[in-house]
Amino acid sequence: MLFSIKKEEWIGNGKNDLFAGLVSSIAVLPEVVGFAIIAGVNPMTALFASATTILIISFTGGRPAMVSAAAGSMALVMAALIKSHGLEYMIAATILTGIMQLVLGYLGIQRLMKFIPKTVMFGFVNALAILIFLAQVQQLPGQSIWTYFMVIITIMLMYGLPKVTKAVPPALIVIIVMTVVALAYPGYLQKIGDMGNMSTIVPTLSFPWVPFTVKTFSIIFPTAVALTMVGLIESLLTIPVVDKMTGSKGDNKREVKSQGLANIVTGLFGGPAGCAMIGQAVVNVKSGGRKRLSTFVAGMALLILIFGLKDIMIQIPTAALIGIMITVSFETFEWESLSLIRSFQVTESLVMLVTIGVVVYTHNLAIGIFVGVLLSAVIFMAKLSTISIVQKDDLFAVKGPLFFASTHSFLHYFETVNYDNEQLTIDFSYSHILDHSGVEALKSFVIDMKNQKRKISIIGLDIHNPELSKEIESLLFE
């Protein structure tokens, strides 16, 4: 069942979930507002879309306590479409994205996660940590000296307050205190309200005003595909991070379907597509969030901020949020992954560093993950293609799989090694023939040996295809 009403997923951590939800609702503000402006979306529309996404996924998602909203990674994908065709086409692309994700959820696309190596996972998480950090630092040039002071004090408080009390999340204390300071000394600090047009919106449920034609579909389809992949990759790779932090297990399939449902509803309300936000998810969990109640509170609090307390929300200093998110970037980074470099695991380190580099350079998670997985596959095949042959009298023991990448080494050995054996026994007990190229190489070898008037026998042969195995046997006994 997609809709969750299980009590154990909601209750049992009330106070912590309440505080964590309040912190999370504020933690999404700078990224959502900042990237909405970059993409060309009204910030309040993006915030309402975030609230909608958070609330829907609170009930339907597969990973309690994971925050999903109008993430910056999705906004960057949409920016070009908005610039070229306008907001209505963005809305249509959002709805199509949701439909595609929902379908993929029922088709079980989450099973592809098992093909993403650990080193690529490290690269993904570390790249997002770096992007979170850079996004904060890039806001500082041109700011007043008081902004820098507040950022530094915020970071110190984030690490120092838990040593004094753990009853209230340090981020909540910091936000309240720093907002009071900003109100007491106006004009010295940038506030949320200074980031862009924060005018009130009136959300309505409707279809986008675009022609329902093949041409429209051809316009929105490429963007919808990119949004689908980026959204699912970020969400499915954030789940293990939250799993590790909470010591519990999420439901990937349910999360994929939930992301789709949320984007359909969000699109119908005129909002941009969203996905999991790893930084805000870390904030939620670090603040004590464990159950669905934490994200439900975050969604409701965001709605209250938008429609009831907007005048207070726009007074929150961005410096406090920058400081909080800088600490989150350090918390998100997988420091244990540095052991790959320290232990001189060259190929693993290379995969991780390339993944990080591509994601940070392109700001596109899908491209980074694809390159990382492709590089891992190439390295894996290179290692797998290592084949050795050990000779003892008339016995030649083949060690390693025989497939397209290793056939050259296999044939090259018998072409270059000097031996006078008229009777050859090839032992495949420590080898497997994996594909048609391997079979063809073995057939070529047998024919060549027969042309040289040598007698040959093969033992321990293991070919995955029974028909090809019979073909080899018939060739031996001709």
N, C-alpha and C positions, 0 to 999 in steps of 0.2 A: 504494500500500500504506500502511495506516494505521500499522503498527508499523515503526519505523525501526531498522535495524541497519547503516546505512551508516557505515563507519569514519570517513569525513571529517567526519561530524556529531558524532563522539564524541571522537576523539583529535586531538592536535596542539597542545593548550593545557593540558596536564595540571596543572602546578603552579598556574597561575592559576585554573583551573576548580575545583580542590580548595579553595583558600583562599576563593574567591568563594562556593562552595557552603556552606562553614562559616558565613560571614558571613550569607548569605541565610537559613539555617535559624534563626538567632537574630533576624534582622530581622523575621521574620513574627510573632514571639511577642507583642509588645505589642498589635498590631492584632487578631490572632486572639483572644487572651485577652480583651481589653477589649470587643470587640463581641460575643463569645460571651456574656459576662455580661449585656450590654445586651439581647441577644435572648432570654436565658433558657436557653442551652445550656451544658452542662458544658464548661469550658475545655479539659480534657484530651481530650474527645470532638472538639471543634473542631480541636485540634492534630493529633490522629490523622487526622481527615478531611483536613487540610491536607497532611500527609505523604503520604497516599494519592493526593490530587490531583496533587501535585508529581511523584510517581514515575510515575504513569500518563501524565501529559503529557510527562514526560521522554522516554518511548519513542514516544508517538503524536502529540505536538503539532507544529504547523506553524512554530513560531518558537523555535529553540534559544536557551537562556539566558533565556527569559521565565518569570518565576515566577508560578504560579497557586496559589491556596490559598483558604481560607474567608475571603474578603474582607469588610470592614466594610460595603460597599455592599450585599452580598447579605444579610448579617445583619440590616440595617435593614428589608429587604423582608420577611423571615421573622418578624420580631418579633411582628407583630399576629396571625399565624396561630398561633404558639406560645402566645401569651397566651390566645387564644380557644378553641383546640382541643387544644393539647398537642403534645408532641414527636413522637409517632407520625405525626401529620398533616404535620408539617414534613418528616419522612423521606419520606413518600409524595410530597409536593410536590417534594422534591429528585430523586427517581427520575423523576417525570413531567417535570421540567425537563430532565434528561439525555436522555430519550427525544425530547422536542421539539427539543432542540438537535441531536441526532444526525440526525433527519429533515430539519431545516432545512439541515444541512450537506450532505446528499446532494441537496437541492433547489437548492443554490447561493445561499443567502441572502447570502453574503459579497459578491456582486456589487452589492448595494445600497450598499456602501461608497463607490462612485464618486459617489453623489449627496450625500455629505457634504462641504460646501465647506471650504476650507482655514481660513477664519475660524472655523468651528464647531469644527474640529480644535484650533485655538489655544485657543478657549474651553474645550473639554473638558480639555485638558492643564493649562491654567492653573487651572481650577477644582479639579482634583484636587490640584495643588500647594498651593493655598490650603487645601483640606480637610485635607491631610496636616499642614500647618503648624498649623492651628487645633486638630486632634486632639491635637497635642503640647502646645500652650500650655494647653489646657483641663485638662491633668493637673497643672499646676504649682500652682494655688491650694491653700493648705493644706499644702503640702510644706515641709520644713525648709530653712533657709538653705543647708545643705550640698548639697541637691538642686540649687539654682540654681547654686552654684559648680561642681558636677560637669557640669551642662548646658553652662555657658560654657566650661569647660576642654575638654569633649568637642568642641564646635564648633571651638575653636582647634586642637585636635590633628587633627581631620579635614582642616583646610586646611593645617596646618603639617607633618604627618608625610610627605606625599608629596614635600616639598622635601628631606627627609632621606633617605628610602628608599622605593623603589617595589617592593621585593622582596616585601613582605607588605602586603595591603590595610590602610589605616589603621583601618578599622572593626573588623577583627579584633584589632588591637593595643589599641584603645580598650576593647573589650569585656573582654578578658583583664585589662588593667591595672585597670579600674574595678571589676571583680568582685573582684579581690584586695583593693582598697581597701575595698570594702563588707564583705568578710569580716573585714578587720583592724579595722574600726570599726563593729561591729554596732549597730543601733538608731538610726542617724542617717539612713538612706536607705531609701526604699521599694524593695522587690524584686519580681520577677515573682511570687513566691509569695504576696505580700501582696494581689494584685489580686483573688483569688477562691479558690474551692475547687479545689485542684489534686490532688484524690485520684485514685489510680490507677484506670484503667478496664480492662475485659477486652472488647476488640472481638469481636463475633460477626457472622457473615454470615447475614442473615435478611431476610424481608420485613416491612414495617411491620405492626403489629397494628391495622389499621383495616378496617372493612367494605368489601368490594369492591362498592360500590353506586353508583348514579347520584348519590345525595346526597353521598357522599364525594367523587366527582369534581367536583361543583359547588362543594364547599368548597375543594378544593386547586387547582382549575384557575386561578382569577384570580391566586393567588400564584405558581403555576408559570409563567404567562405573563410576569408581571413579572420573575421570576428569570431566565427565558430571555432576555428582551430586555436587562435590565441586564447580565447576564453576557456576552452576545455583544457588546454595544456596548463595554463596558469592555475586553474581550479584543481585539476587532478594532481598537479605537482605540489600544491599547497597542502593538500590533505595529509600526505605523509609527514609534513613538518608539524602540523597540529597533532597528528597521531603521536608523534614522538614526544611532544611537549606535554601531552595530557595522559600518555600511557594507555590510550584507548584506540579503537579501530573504527575508521569511517567506512561508509558504503559508497564506493566509487560510482556504481551504476545509478544509484538513486540520485547522487549529486549531479550527474550529467543531465538526467531528465529534469531535475529541479532547476538547473541553470537555464535550460530551454524554456520551461514554463515561466520563469521570472522574466526572461527577456521578451517573451510574447506579451505578457501583461504590461511590462514597462513600455514597450513600443506602442501598445494601444493607448497608453496615457501620454504619448508624445515624448517619451524619454529616450536617452541613449542606452545602448547595450552595456551590460556589466558582467563582472566575473569576480572570482575570489581575489582578495587583496591581502597578500602575504604579510605586509607590514602591519596593517590594521588587525589581522588575525593574531599576530604575535602580541600586539598591544592588548587585545581582548583576553588572551590566555594568560599573559603576564600579570594582568590586573585581577585575575582570579576567575575569569569566565570559563565554564566547563559545560554548561547545559544550553539547551535551545533558548532558555529564558534570557540569557545574556544578549543574544542577537535580537531577540524580540524587543527587549528593553532599548537596545540601540536604535532599532527602527522607529519605535514609538517616540523616543526622545528626539530623534532627528525630525520627525513630523512636528513635534511640539516646538522645536527650535525654529522651524521654517514658518509655521503659521501662528504661533503664540508668543514666542520669545525671540523673534528675529532681531529686535533692537538690542537685546543682550548678546545674541550670537555674533553679530557683526562687530562687537566690541572686544572679542577675544583676540589677544595679540598674536600675530603669526610667529613671533620670536619664541613664544612658549611651545608652540606646536612644532617648530623647527627643532628645538632642543629635544623634545620628546622623541621625534622621529629619528634623530641622529642616534639616540641610544637604542632605538628599535633596530636600526641598521646594524649596529654592533651585535645585538642579540640575535639577529637573523643570520648573520654570517656563520657558516659552518667552519669553525676554527679547527676542528679535527681533520678537515680535508687538507690542511697544510702538512699533515704527516705524510701525504703522498709525495710532496716535494722533498721533505726532509729525509725520507727513506729512499730517495732516488728512484722512485717508480716512474720512469720516464714516460712510458706510453700513457699511463693513467693520468699523470700530471698534464700531459699534452692535451688529452681529451678535455679535461676540466678547464684548462686555461683557454683553449680555443672556444669552448662553449661560452665562457665568461666574456671573452673578447667580442665574439659575434653579437651576443645579446646586448652588451653595453654599447657597441658601435651602432648597431641597427635599431636598437630599442624595440626589436621584434622578437618575441619569445619563440614563435613558431620557427623562424629561420635559425635561431640559435640552437634549439633542440634538434632540428633536422640535421644541421651540420654536425653537431656532437654525436648523434646516433650514427650518422653515415661514417664519420671518422672512426668511431668505435668498431663498426662493422668491418671497415677496411683493415684496421689493426688486428682484429680478431681473425679475419681470413688469412692475413699474412702469417700470424702465429700458427694457425691451423694448417697452413700449407707446408709446414716443415715436415719432411718425410725422410726417413733414414732406412738404409738397407744394410743388414749385418750378414756377412757371409761366413759360413762354417762348413768347409768342404763343399758338398754339393747342395747344401741348404742355404737358401737366401731368405732371411726373415725381414719382412717389410713392417716398419713401425711408423704409424701416422696415417691419417685418412687419405684416401686416393680420390681426388675430385679435380675440378677444372684448374684449380690453382696449384696443384701438386703433381699433375701428370707429367709436366716437363722434367721435373727432378727425377721422377721414377724412370722414364725412358732414357734420360741422359746418363743415368748410372750404368745401365747395361750397354750403352753405346760407347762409353769411355773407359770402363773398367776392364782390364785384361783378365780373362779366365779361359781355361781350356776344357771346361766341363762339358761332356756330351749329354750328361743327364743332369737336369736342373729340377730342384724342388723349390717352389716359391711358397713360403709360409705367410699367409695373411691372417694368422691368429691374432696379431696385434694391430690389425688394420681393418678399415671398413671402406667399401666403395660406395660413395655417397651420391654420385650423379652419373648421367649418361657419358660425360667426358671421361670419367674414371673407367667405365666399362669399355669405351672405345680405345683408351690407352692400353688396357689389358689385352684386348683383342689384337691390337697392333703388335704388341710384344709377343704374343703367342704365335702369330703368323710369321713374324720375323725369326723367331727361334726355329720354327719348322722349316723355313727357307734355308736356314743354316744347318739343317739336318740334325738338330739337337732334339732330344727327348725331354719333354717338360711335363711336370705334374704340379698341381696347385692344391694346397691344403689350407684348411681354416678359412675358406672363402665365405665372405658375408656381404651379399649384395641385397640392398633393400627391396629391389624389384625382382620378384621370382622369375618373370619372363626373361629378363636380362641374364639372370643366373643360369637358366637353362641354355641360353645362347652361348655363354662361355663354355659350359660343359660339353655341348655338342661340338664346339670348335676343337676342344682338347682331344676328343675321341674320333675325329675324322680320319 
